[in-house]
């Protein structure tokens, strides 16, 4: 796994833990049939968190590109 994939997985794990109480995604390969019950409000919070992170990363990339000649 490359560092970008690791960073994405770390971010997604943090969102899943905060919004759904999911500690890790390590069970995906050993228990792909495992299901979680979540409420719509938690899904909304997770999507909002992912959107906010995207805005932050985009802003930082934009600033970094402006600094370089």
JOCOR-V57078 format. One record per residue. RES is the residue in three letters. SS is DSSP state (a for helix, b for strand, c for the rest). OMEGA is omega in whole degrees, 0 to 359 (* if undefined). BURIAL is I if it has 24 or more other C-alpha atoms within 12 Angstrom, else O. Layout:
# JOCOR-V57078
res:RES ss:SS omega:OMEGA burial:BURIAL
res:RES ss:SS omega:OMEGA burial:BURIAL
This chain:
# JOCOR-V57078
res:UNK ss:c omega:179 burial:O
res:UNK ss:c omega:186 burial:O
res:UNK ss:a omega:178 burial:O
res:UNK ss:a omega:177 burial:O
res:UNK ss:a omega:178 burial:O
res:UNK ss:a omega:180 burial:O
res:UNK ss:a omega:178 burial:O
res:UNK ss:a omega:180 burial:O
res:UNK ss:a omega:177 burial:O
res:UNK ss:a omega:179 burial:O
res:UNK ss:a omega:179 burial:I
res:UNK ss:a omega:178 burial:I
res:UNK ss:a omega:178 burial:I
res:UNK ss:a omega:179 burial:O
res:UNK ss:a omega:180 burial:I
res:UNK ss:a omega:179 burial:I
res:UNK ss:a omega:182 burial:O
res:UNK ss:a omega:187 burial:O
res:UNK ss:a omega:186 burial:I
res:UNK ss:a omega:182 burial:I
res:UNK ss:c omega:179 burial:O
res:UNK ss:c omega:185 burial:O
res:UNK ss:c omega:180 burial:O
res:UNK ss:c omega:177 burial:O
res:UNK ss:c omega:184 burial:O
res:UNK ss:a omega:181 burial:O
res:UNK ss:a omega:185 burial:O
res:UNK ss:a omega:182 burial:O
res:UNK ss:c omega:182 burial:O
res:UNK ss:c omega:181 burial:O
res:UNK ss:c omega:184 burial:O
res:UNK ss:c omega:181 burial:O
res:UNK ss:c omega:181 burial:O
res:UNK ss:c omega:182 burial:O
res:UNK ss:c omega:177 burial:O
res:UNK ss:c omega:174 burial:O
res:UNK ss:c omega:181 burial:O
res:UNK ss:c omega:178 burial:O
res:UNK ss:c omega:182 burial:O
res:UNK ss:a omega:180 burial:O
res:UNK ss:a omega:178 burial:O
res:UNK ss:a omega:177 burial:O
res:UNK ss:a omega:178 burial:O
res:UNK ss:a omega:180 burial:O
res:UNK ss:a omega:180 burial:O
res:UNK ss:a omega:179 burial:I
res:UNK ss:a omega:178 burial:O
res:UNK ss:a omega:178 burial:O
res:UNK ss:a omega:180 burial:O
res:UNK ss:a omega:178 burial:O
res:UNK ss:a omega:180 burial:O
res:UNK ss:a omega:179 burial:O
res:UNK ss:a omega:177 burial:O
res:UNK ss:a omega:177 burial:O
res:UNK ss:a omega:180 burial:O
res:UNK ss:a omega:181 burial:O
res:UNK ss:a omega:178 burial:O
res:UNK ss:a omega:178 burial:O
res:UNK ss:a omega:180 burial:O
res:UNK ss:a omega:178 burial:O
res:UNK ss:a omega:179 burial:O
res:UNK ss:a omega:178 burial:O
res:UNK ss:a omega:180 burial:O
res:UNK ss:a omega:179 burial:O
res:UNK ss:a omega:179 burial:O
res:UNK ss:a omega:182 burial:O
res:UNK ss:a omega:182 burial:O
res:UNK ss:c omega:180 burial:O
res:UNK ss:c omega:* burial:O
